[in-house]
Amino acid sequence: MEELIARVINRTGIDAATAKTAIGHILAFLQKEGPAAEVSRLLAALPGSEAAIAEANAAEGGGGGLMGMLGGMMGGGGVMALGQKLISAGVPMNQMQPLGQELFAHGRETVGEDTMGPIVGAIPGLSQFV
């Protein structure tokens, strides 16, 4: 996890705490929306991923605010709801794509395209961020 956080910081310029929270939000999203087998392989290969997910969920406070409520009313929000969580965590909009690209590049290097490809393919709209 530390290597991934360092890569994200280097690419985006966001601070370590924000990077870790953002990574946690993305991994939680993948866990919820992605294919279970592939996401489980990814999380198992990223030591500290479960802790990052738990911390991101705790930092969110469960509510999600007005945008979370609107996303919920519109069928869960998908990638748009994730974007709102990242903004709330302090990730500038122009750094979301580089953040996603680093996370998925690290995932491909760690578990391979056979695992990451199905994750990207299973989640509508995700491919534009990775």
DSSP file with accessible surface (Angstrom, degrees, kcal/mol):
  #  RESIDUE AA STRUCTURE BP1 BP2  ACC     N-H-->O    O-->H-N    N-H-->O    O-->H-N    TCO  KAPPA ALPHA  PHI   PSI    X-CA   Y-CA   Z-CA
    1    1 A M     >        0   0   25      0, 0.0     4,-2.8     0, 0.0     5,-0.2   0.000 360.0 360.0 360.0 -37.4    0.0    0.0    0.0
    2    2 A E  H  >  +     0   0  138      1,-0.2     4,-2.5     2,-0.2     5,-0.2   0.890 360.0  50.7 -62.6 -39.0    2.9    2.4    0.8
    3    3 A E  H  > S+     0   0  119      2,-0.2     4,-2.3     1,-0.2    -1,-0.2   0.928 111.4  48.1 -63.5 -42.7    4.3    2.0   -2.7
    4    4 A L  H  > S+     0   0    0      2,-0.2     4,-2.4     1,-0.2    -2,-0.2   0.932 111.1  50.0 -64.0 -44.4    0.8    2.8   -4.2
    5    5 A I  H  X S+     0   0    8     -4,-2.8     4,-2.8     1,-0.2     5,-0.2   0.935 110.5  50.6 -59.9 -43.9    0.4    5.8   -2.0
    6    6 A A  H  X S+     0   0   57     -4,-2.5     4,-2.6     1,-0.2    -1,-0.2   0.901 110.0  50.0 -62.0 -41.0    3.8    7.1   -3.0
    7    7 A R  H  X S+     0   0   49     -4,-2.3     4,-2.2     2,-0.2    -1,-0.2   0.912 111.6  48.1 -62.9 -43.0    3.0    6.6   -6.7
    8    8 A V  H  X S+     0   0    0     -4,-2.4     4,-2.9     2,-0.2     5,-0.5   0.927 112.2  48.7 -64.7 -44.0   -0.3    8.5   -6.3
    9    9 A I  H  X S+     0   0   58     -4,-2.8     4,-2.6     1,-0.2    -2,-0.2   0.940 112.6  48.9 -60.1 -46.7    1.4   11.4   -4.4
   10   10 A N  H  < S+     0   0  145     -4,-2.6    -1,-0.2    -5,-0.2    -2,-0.2   0.892 118.0  39.7 -61.0 -40.6    4.1   11.6   -7.1
   11   11 A R  H  < S+     0   0  106     -4,-2.2    -1,-0.2    -5,-0.2    -2,-0.2   0.856 129.6  25.3 -79.8 -35.8    1.6   11.7   -9.9
   12   12 A T  H  < S-     0   0   15     -4,-2.9    -3,-0.2    -5,-0.2    -2,-0.2   0.681  88.1-131.7-106.5 -24.3   -1.1   13.9   -8.4
   13   13 A G     <  +     0   0   67     -4,-2.6    -4,-0.2    -5,-0.5    -3,-0.1   0.492  59.0 137.9  81.9   2.7    0.6   16.1   -5.8
   14   14 A I        -     0   0   15     -6,-0.4    -1,-0.3     1,-0.1    -2,-0.1  -0.423  59.2 -98.3 -77.7 159.1   -2.0   15.3   -3.2
   15   15 A D     >  -     0   0   91     -3,-0.1     4,-2.7    -2,-0.1     5,-0.2  -0.267  31.9-105.3 -76.4 167.0   -0.9   14.6    0.4
   16   16 A A  H  > S+     0   0   53      1,-0.2     4,-2.7     2,-0.2     5,-0.2   0.879 117.6  50.4 -61.7 -42.6   -0.4   11.2    1.8
   17   17 A A  H  > S+     0   0   67      2,-0.2     4,-2.4     1,-0.2    -1,-0.2   0.925 113.4  45.8 -64.5 -42.8   -3.6   11.2    4.0
   18   18 A T  H  > S+     0   0   20      2,-0.2     4,-2.9     1,-0.2     5,-0.2   0.916 112.4  51.8 -65.0 -42.6   -5.7   12.3    1.1
   19   19 A A  H  X S+     0   0    0     -4,-2.7     4,-2.7     2,-0.2     5,-0.2   0.930 110.9  47.2 -60.0 -45.5   -4.1    9.7   -1.2
   20   20 A K  H  X S+     0   0   58     -4,-2.7     4,-2.4     2,-0.2    -1,-0.2   0.919 113.8  47.4 -64.8 -42.5   -4.7    6.9    1.3
   21   21 A T  H  X S+     0   0   35     -4,-2.4     4,-2.4    -5,-0.2    -1,-0.2   0.930 113.0  48.9 -63.6 -44.3   -8.4    8.0    1.8
   22   22 A A  H  X S+     0   0    0     -4,-2.9     4,-2.6     2,-0.2    -2,-0.2   0.922 111.0  49.5 -62.1 -44.7   -8.9    8.3   -1.9
   23   23 A I  H  X S+     0   0    0     -4,-2.7     4,-2.9     1,-0.2     5,-0.2   0.922 110.2  52.2 -60.2 -42.7   -7.4    4.8   -2.6
   24   24 A G  H  X S+     0   0    0     -4,-2.4     4,-2.6    -5,-0.2    -2,-0.2   0.916 109.4  49.1 -60.0 -43.0   -9.6    3.4    0.2
   25   25 A H  H  X S+     0   0   11     -4,-2.4     4,-2.4     2,-0.2    -2,-0.2   0.924 112.5  47.7 -63.0 -43.5  -12.7    5.0   -1.5
   26   26 A I  H  X S+     0   0    8     -4,-2.6     4,-2.7     2,-0.2    -2,-0.2   0.939 113.2  47.2 -65.0 -44.7  -11.8    3.5   -4.9
   27   27 A L  H  X S+     0   0    0     -4,-2.9     4,-2.6     2,-0.2    -1,-0.2   0.901 111.6  51.2 -64.8 -38.5  -11.1    0.1   -3.5
   28   28 A A  H  X S+     0   0   13     -4,-2.6     4,-2.0    -5,-0.2    -1,-0.2   0.910 110.6  49.9 -63.1 -40.8  -14.4    0.2   -1.5
   29   29 A F  H  X S+     0   0   21     -4,-2.4     4,-3.1     2,-0.2     5,-0.4   0.929 111.3  47.7 -62.0 -46.4  -16.2    1.1   -4.7
   30   30 A L  H  X S+     0   0    0     -4,-2.7     4,-2.8     1,-0.2    -2,-0.2   0.900 110.1  53.3 -61.8 -39.6  -14.5   -1.8   -6.6
   31   31 A Q  H  < S+     0   0   87     -4,-2.6    -1,-0.2     1,-0.2    -2,-0.2   0.879 116.7  38.7 -62.2 -38.3  -15.4   -4.1   -3.8
   32   32 A K  H  < S+     0   0  152     -4,-2.0    -2,-0.2    -5,-0.2    -1,-0.2   0.888 130.4  25.6 -78.7 -41.8  -19.1   -3.1   -4.0
   33   33 A E  H  < S+     0   0   74     -4,-3.1    -3,-0.2    -5,-0.2    -2,-0.2   0.659 105.7  79.5-101.7 -21.3  -19.4   -2.7   -7.8
   34   34 A G  S  < S-     0   0   16     -4,-2.8     2,-0.3    -5,-0.4    85,-0.1  -0.288  94.0 -73.8 -89.8 173.9  -16.8   -5.1   -9.3
   35   35 A P     >  -     0   0   34      0, 0.0     4,-2.6     0, 0.0     5,-0.3  -0.511  44.4-135.9 -67.5 125.4  -16.6   -8.8   -9.9
   36   36 A A  H  > S+     0   0   75     -2,-0.3     4,-2.6     1,-0.2     5,-0.2   0.860  96.8  50.2 -55.6 -45.9  -16.1  -10.4   -6.5
   37   37 A A  H  > S+     0   0   54      1,-0.2     4,-1.9     2,-0.2    -1,-0.2   0.942 115.3  41.9 -63.2 -46.9  -13.4  -12.9   -7.5
   38   38 A E  H  > S+     0   0   41      2,-0.2     4,-2.3     1,-0.2    -1,-0.2   0.913 115.2  49.4 -69.0 -42.0  -11.2  -10.4   -9.3
   39   39 A V  H  X S+     0   0    4     -4,-2.6     4,-2.9     1,-0.2     5,-0.2   0.917 109.4  53.3 -65.1 -38.6  -11.6   -7.7   -6.7
   40   40 A S  H  X S+     0   0   74     -4,-2.6     4,-2.4    -5,-0.3    -1,-0.2   0.904 108.3  50.1 -61.2 -41.6  -10.8  -10.2   -3.9
   41   41 A R  H  X S+     0   0  118     -4,-1.9     4,-1.4    -5,-0.2    -1,-0.2   0.916 111.8  48.6 -62.0 -42.9   -7.5  -11.1   -5.8
   42   42 A L  H  X S+     0   0    0     -4,-2.3     4,-0.6     2,-0.2     3,-0.4   0.957 112.8  46.4 -62.0 -49.5   -6.6   -7.4   -6.1
   43   43 A L  H >< S+     0   0    9     -4,-2.9     3,-1.1     1,-0.2     6,-0.4   0.890 109.8  54.3 -63.0 -38.2   -7.3   -6.7   -2.4
   44   44 A A  H 3< S+     0   0   85     -4,-2.4    -1,-0.2     1,-0.3    -2,-0.2   0.829 107.9  51.0 -64.2 -29.4   -5.4   -9.8   -1.3
   45   45 A A  H 3< S+     0   0   35     -4,-1.4    -1,-0.3    -3,-0.4    -2,-0.2   0.521 100.5  69.3 -86.2  -6.6   -2.4   -8.6   -3.3
   46   46 A L  S X< S-     0   0    4     -3,-1.1     3,-2.3    -4,-0.6     4,-0.3  -0.814  79.5-147.3-114.1  89.1   -2.4   -5.1   -1.7
   47   47 A P  T 3  S+     0   0   99      0, 0.0   -45,-0.1     0, 0.0    -3,-0.1  -0.298  86.3  24.4 -55.9 132.1   -1.4   -5.3    1.9
   48   48 A G  T 3> S+     0   0   41    -47,-0.1     4,-2.3    -5,-0.1     5,-0.2   0.386  85.9 118.0  93.9  -2.9   -3.3   -2.7    3.9
   49   49 A S  H <> S+     0   0    4     -3,-2.3     4,-2.5    -6,-0.4     5,-0.2   0.911  73.9  50.5 -65.5 -41.4   -6.2   -2.5    1.4
   50   50 A E  H  > S+     0   0  107     -4,-0.3     4,-2.5    -7,-0.2    -1,-0.2   0.905 111.4  49.1 -63.9 -38.6   -8.8   -3.6    3.9
   51   51 A A  H  > S+     0   0   49      2,-0.2     4,-2.8     1,-0.2    -1,-0.2   0.912 110.2  50.9 -66.1 -40.5   -7.6   -1.1    6.5
   52   52 A A  H  X S+     0   0    0     -4,-2.3     4,-2.4     2,-0.2    -2,-0.2   0.907 110.9  49.0 -63.6 -40.1   -7.7    1.7    3.8
   53   53 A I  H  X S+     0   0    5     -4,-2.5     4,-2.6     2,-0.2     5,-0.2   0.942 112.2  47.9 -63.3 -46.9  -11.2    0.7    2.9
   54   54 A A  H  X S+     0   0   59     -4,-2.5     4,-2.3     1,-0.2    -2,-0.2   0.913 113.0  48.2 -61.9 -42.5  -12.3    0.7    6.6
   55   55 A E  H  X S+     0   0   91     -4,-2.8     4,-2.6     2,-0.2    -1,-0.2   0.902 111.8  49.3 -65.4 -41.6  -10.7    4.1    7.2
   56   56 A A  H  X S+     0   0    0     -4,-2.4     4,-1.8    -5,-0.2    -2,-0.2   0.923 112.2  48.3 -64.4 -42.0  -12.3    5.7    4.1
   57   57 A N  H  X>S+     0   0   71     -4,-2.6     4,-1.0     1,-0.2     5,-0.7   0.898 112.9  48.0 -64.9 -39.0  -15.7    4.4    5.1
   58   58 A A  H  <5S+     0   0   78     -4,-2.3     3,-0.4    -5,-0.2    -2,-0.2   0.911 110.5  51.4 -67.7 -40.5  -15.2    5.7    8.6
   59   59 A A  H  <5S+     0   0   73     -4,-2.6    -1,-0.2     1,-0.2    -2,-0.2   0.844 105.1  57.6 -65.5 -31.4  -14.1    9.1    7.3
   60   60 A E  H >X5S-     0   0   53     -4,-1.8     4,-0.7    -5,-0.2     3,-0.5   0.808  96.7-143.6 -69.0 -30.9  -17.1    9.3    5.1
   61   61 A G  T 3<5 -     0   0   65     -4,-1.0    -3,-0.1    -3,-0.4    -2,-0.1   0.585  42.9 -92.1  77.5   6.0  -19.4    8.9    8.1
   62   62 A G  T 34<S+     0   0   64     -5,-0.7    -1,-0.2     1,-0.1    -4,-0.1   0.175 110.7  89.2  80.7 -20.9  -21.8    6.8    6.1
   63   63 A G  T <4  -     0   0   59     -3,-0.5    -2,-0.1     1,-0.1    -1,-0.1   0.949  62.4-161.7 -81.7 -50.7  -24.0    9.8    5.1
   64   64 A G     X  -     0   0   28     -4,-0.7     4,-2.1     4,-0.1     3,-0.2   0.459  37.2-121.8  81.4  -3.0  -22.5   11.0    1.8
   65   65 A G  H  >  -     0   0   54      2,-0.2     4,-2.3     1,-0.2     5,-0.2  -0.047  56.7 -36.2  64.3-165.8  -24.3   14.3    2.1
   66   66 A L  H  > S+     0   0  115      1,-0.2     4,-2.9     2,-0.2     5,-0.2   0.915 140.4  51.1 -60.3 -43.6  -26.7   15.7   -0.4
   67   67 A M  H  > S+     0   0   96      1,-0.2     4,-2.8     2,-0.2    -1,-0.2   0.899 109.8  50.3 -64.8 -37.5  -24.8   14.3   -3.4
   68   68 A G  H  X S+     0   0   30     -4,-2.1     4,-2.4     2,-0.2    -1,-0.2   0.913 111.5  48.5 -64.0 -40.3  -24.8   10.9   -1.8
   69   69 A M  H  X S+     0   0  108     -4,-2.3     4,-2.1     2,-0.2    -2,-0.2   0.933 113.0  47.1 -65.2 -44.9  -28.5   11.1   -1.2
   70   70 A L  H  X S+     0   0   66     -4,-2.9     4,-1.3     1,-0.2    -2,-0.2   0.913 111.7  51.0 -63.0 -42.3  -29.1   12.3   -4.8
   71   71 A G  H  <>S+     0   0   11     -4,-2.8     5,-1.6     1,-0.2     6,-0.6   0.905 109.1  51.6 -60.6 -40.8  -26.9    9.5   -6.2
   72   72 A G  H ><5S+     0   0   51     -4,-2.4     3,-1.2     4,-0.3    -1,-0.2   0.885 107.8  51.7 -62.9 -38.1  -28.8    7.0   -4.1
   73   73 A M  H 3<5S+     0   0  137     -4,-2.1    -1,-0.2     1,-0.3    -2,-0.2   0.780 108.2  53.6 -69.2 -24.2  -32.1    8.3   -5.5
   74   74 A M  T 3<5S-     0   0  159     -4,-1.3     3,-0.4    -3,-0.3    -1,-0.3   0.003 136.9 -74.7-101.8  25.4  -30.7    7.9   -9.0
   75   75 A G  T < 5S-     0   0   75     -3,-1.2    -3,-0.2     1,-0.2     3,-0.2   0.772  88.3 -52.3  94.3  25.9  -29.7    4.2   -8.6
   76   76 A G  S   <S-     0   0   30     -5,-1.6    -4,-0.3     1,-0.2    -1,-0.2   0.123  71.6-111.0 101.1 -25.0  -26.6    4.4   -6.5
   77   77 A G    >>  -     0   0   23     -6,-0.6     3,-1.2    -3,-0.4     4,-1.0   0.099  40.2-160.4  90.9 -28.3  -24.6    6.9   -8.5
   78   78 A G  H 3> S-     0   0   25      1,-0.3     4,-1.8     2,-0.2     3,-0.3  -0.156  71.3  -4.6  53.5-134.2  -21.9    4.5   -9.7
   79   79 A V  H 3> S+     0   0   18     45,-0.4     4,-2.6     1,-0.2    -1,-0.3   0.847 135.3  58.9 -62.5 -33.7  -18.7    6.3  -10.9
   80   80 A M  H <> S+     0   0  150     -3,-1.2     4,-2.0     1,-0.2    -1,-0.2   0.909 105.1  48.8 -64.1 -40.7  -20.3    9.7  -10.3
   81   81 A A  H  X S+     0   0   26     -4,-1.0     4,-2.0    -3,-0.3    -1,-0.2   0.901 110.1  51.9 -65.2 -38.6  -20.9    8.9   -6.6
   82   82 A L  H  X S+     0   0   14     -4,-1.8     4,-2.4     1,-0.2    -2,-0.2   0.925 106.7  54.0 -62.3 -42.9  -17.3    7.8   -6.3
   83   83 A G  H  X S+     0   0   15     -4,-2.6     4,-2.5     1,-0.2    -2,-0.2   0.907 106.9  51.0 -57.9 -41.3  -16.2   11.1   -7.9
   84   84 A Q  H  X S+     0   0   55     -4,-2.0     4,-2.6     1,-0.2    -1,-0.2   0.907 109.0  51.0 -64.5 -39.8  -18.2   13.0   -5.2
   85   85 A K  H  X S+     0   0   70     -4,-2.0     4,-1.6     2,-0.2    -1,-0.2   0.905 110.3  49.7 -63.1 -40.2  -16.5   10.9   -2.5
   86   86 A L  H  <>S+     0   0    8     -4,-2.4     5,-2.7     2,-0.2     4,-0.5   0.918 110.8  48.9 -66.4 -41.8  -13.1   11.7   -3.9
   87   87 A I  H ><5S+     0   0   67     -4,-2.5     3,-1.6     1,-0.2    -2,-0.2   0.939 110.9  50.6 -60.7 -45.7  -13.9   15.4   -4.1
   88   88 A S  H 3<5S+     0   0   91     -4,-2.6    -1,-0.2     1,-0.3    -2,-0.2   0.815 106.6  55.6 -62.1 -29.4  -15.1   15.3   -0.5
   89   89 A A  T 3<5S-     0   0   25     -4,-1.6    -1,-0.3    -5,-0.2    -2,-0.2   0.545 128.2 -97.8 -80.5  -8.3  -11.8   13.6    0.5
   90   90 A G  T < 5S+     0   0   46     -3,-1.6    -3,-0.2    -4,-0.5    -2,-0.1   0.579  75.2 141.8 105.0  11.9   -9.9   16.5   -1.0
   91   91 A V      < -     0   0    2     -5,-2.7    -1,-0.3    -6,-0.1    -2,-0.1  -0.775  50.7-127.8 -87.7 119.5   -8.9   15.1   -4.5
   92   92 A P    >   -     0   0   60      0, 0.0     3,-2.3     0, 0.0     4,-0.5  -0.367  19.5-118.6 -63.4 146.0   -9.1   17.9   -7.1
   93   93 A M  G >> S+     0   0  136      1,-0.3     3,-1.4     2,-0.2     4,-0.5   0.877 113.5  57.8 -54.7 -38.5  -11.3   16.9  -10.1
   94   94 A N  G 34 S+     0   0  117      1,-0.3    -1,-0.3     2,-0.1    -3,-0.0   0.565 105.2  52.4 -73.6  -3.9   -8.3   17.3  -12.5
   95   95 A Q  G <> S+     0   0   39     -3,-2.3     4,-2.1     2,-0.1    -1,-0.3   0.424  84.3  86.5-107.6  -0.4   -6.4   14.7  -10.4
   96   96 A M  H <> S+     0   0   17     -3,-1.4     4,-2.7    -4,-0.5     5,-0.2   0.935  90.2  47.0 -66.5 -44.7   -9.0   11.9  -10.4
   97   97 A Q  H  X S+     0   0   93     -4,-0.5     4,-3.0     2,-0.2     5,-0.2   0.952 113.1  47.5 -65.2 -47.5   -8.0   10.4  -13.7
   98   98 A P  H  > S+     0   0   20      0, 0.0     4,-2.3     0, 0.0    -1,-0.2   0.906 112.3  52.0 -59.5 -36.5   -4.2   10.4  -12.8
   99   99 A L  H  X S+     0   0    0     -4,-2.1     4,-2.4     2,-0.2    -2,-0.2   0.956 112.3  44.5 -61.3 -50.3   -5.2    8.8   -9.5
  100  100 A G  H  X S+     0   0    6     -4,-2.7     4,-2.8     1,-0.2     5,-0.3   0.905 111.3  54.1 -61.7 -40.5   -7.2    6.1  -11.1
  101  101 A Q  H  X S+     0   0   54     -4,-3.0     4,-2.4    28,-0.2    -1,-0.2   0.914 110.3  46.2 -61.7 -42.8   -4.5    5.5  -13.7
  102  102 A E  H  X S+     0   0   32     -4,-2.3     4,-2.6    -5,-0.2     5,-0.2   0.925 112.7  49.7 -66.2 -44.2   -1.8    5.0  -11.0
  103  103 A L  H  X S+     0   0    2     -4,-2.4     4,-2.4     1,-0.2    -2,-0.2   0.946 115.8  42.3 -61.0 -45.2   -4.1    2.7   -9.0
  104  104 A F  H  X S+     0   0    2     -4,-2.8     4,-2.7     2,-0.2    -1,-0.2   0.861 112.4  53.1 -74.2 -32.5   -4.9    0.5  -12.0
  105  105 A A  H  X S+     0   0   28     -4,-2.4     4,-2.3    -5,-0.3    -1,-0.2   0.937 111.5  47.1 -63.4 -43.7   -1.4    0.5  -13.3
  106  106 A H  H  X S+     0   0   13     -4,-2.6     4,-2.0     1,-0.2    -2,-0.2   0.918 111.5  51.5 -63.0 -41.6   -0.2   -0.7   -9.9
  107  107 A G  H  X>S+     0   0    0     -4,-2.4     4,-3.4    -5,-0.2     5,-0.8   0.921 109.3  49.5 -60.5 -43.7   -3.0   -3.3   -9.9
  108  108 A R  H  X5S+     0   0   79     -4,-2.7     4,-1.0     1,-0.2    -1,-0.2   0.891 112.5  47.7 -63.1 -40.1   -1.9   -4.5  -13.4
  109  109 A E  H  <5S+     0   0  125     -4,-2.3    -1,-0.2    -5,-0.2    -2,-0.2   0.830 119.5  40.5 -67.8 -30.9    1.7   -4.8  -12.3
  110  110 A T  H  <5S+     0   0   57     -4,-2.0    -2,-0.2    -5,-0.2    -3,-0.2   0.917 136.8   7.9 -86.5 -48.3    0.7   -6.6   -9.1
  111  111 A V  H  <5S-     0   0   36     -4,-3.4     4,-0.2    -5,-0.2    -3,-0.2   0.483 103.4-120.9-117.3  -7.6   -2.1   -9.0  -10.2
  112  112 A G    >X< -     0   0   25     -4,-1.0     4,-2.2    -5,-0.8     3,-1.0   0.051  30.4 -73.0  91.2 163.5   -2.0   -8.7  -14.0
  113  113 A E  H 3> S+     0   0   98      1,-0.2     4,-2.8     2,-0.2    -1,-0.2   0.780 121.5  70.0 -67.4 -28.1   -4.4   -7.8  -16.7
  114  114 A D  H 34 S+     0   0  143      1,-0.2    -1,-0.2     2,-0.2    -2,-0.1   0.790 111.6  32.4 -62.4 -26.0   -6.4  -11.0  -16.4
  115  115 A T  H <> S+     0   0    8     -3,-1.0     4,-1.0    -4,-0.2    -2,-0.2   0.842 123.2  44.2 -93.3 -45.2   -7.6   -9.7  -13.0
  116  116 A M  H  X S+     0   0    0     -4,-2.2     4,-2.4     1,-0.2     5,-0.2   0.874 104.7  62.3 -73.6 -35.9   -7.8   -5.9  -13.7
  117  117 A G  H  X S+     0   0   21     -4,-2.8     4,-2.8     1,-0.2     5,-0.2   0.933 104.1  46.8 -56.2 -50.3   -9.4   -6.2  -17.2
  118  118 A P  H  > S+     0   0   51      0, 0.0     4,-1.5     0, 0.0    -1,-0.2   0.848 110.4  54.5 -63.1 -30.4  -12.6   -7.8  -15.9
  119  119 A I  H  X S+     0   0    0     -4,-1.0     4,-0.8     2,-0.2     3,-0.3   0.964 112.4  42.2 -65.7 -49.6  -12.8   -5.3  -13.1
  120  120 A V  H >< S+     0   0   20     -4,-2.4     3,-0.8     1,-0.2     7,-0.4   0.925 115.5  50.9 -62.4 -42.9  -12.7   -2.3  -15.5
  121  121 A G  H 3< S+     0   0   67     -4,-2.8    -1,-0.2    -5,-0.2    -2,-0.2   0.761 106.5  54.7 -67.5 -24.6  -15.0   -4.1  -18.0
  122  122 A A  H 3< S+     0   0   54     -4,-1.5    -1,-0.2    -3,-0.3    -2,-0.2   0.649  96.4  69.9 -86.1 -14.3  -17.7   -4.8  -15.3
  123  123 A I  S X< S-     0   0    6     -3,-0.8     3,-1.8    -4,-0.8     4,-0.5  -0.895  83.4-128.0-113.7 111.1  -18.2   -1.3  -14.1
  124  124 A P  T 3  S+     0   0  116      0, 0.0   -45,-0.4     0, 0.0    -2,-0.1  -0.257  90.7   9.1 -57.5 132.5  -19.9    1.2  -16.4
  125  125 A G  T >  S+     0   0   36    -47,-0.1     3,-0.7   -46,-0.1     4,-0.2   0.269  96.0 107.6  85.4 -11.2  -17.9    4.4  -16.9
  126  126 A L  G X>  +     0   0    7     -3,-1.8     3,-2.4    -6,-0.3     4,-0.6   0.874  63.9  69.6 -69.5 -34.1  -14.8    3.2  -15.1
  127  127 A S  G >4 S+     0   0   86     -4,-0.5     3,-0.8    -7,-0.4    -1,-0.2   0.788  88.7  64.1 -59.6 -26.0  -12.7    2.9  -18.2
  128  128 A Q  G <4 S+     0   0  118     -3,-0.7    -1,-0.3     1,-0.2    -2,-0.2   0.677 105.9  45.5 -72.2 -13.5  -12.6    6.7  -18.8
  129  129 A F  G <4        0   0   60     -3,-2.4    -1,-0.2    -4,-0.2   -28,-0.2   0.466 360.0 360.0-105.2  -6.4  -10.6    7.0  -15.5
  130  130 A V    <<        0   0   35     -3,-0.8    -2,-0.2    -4,-0.6    -3,-0.1   0.411 360.0 360.0-124.7 360.0   -8.1    4.2  -15.9
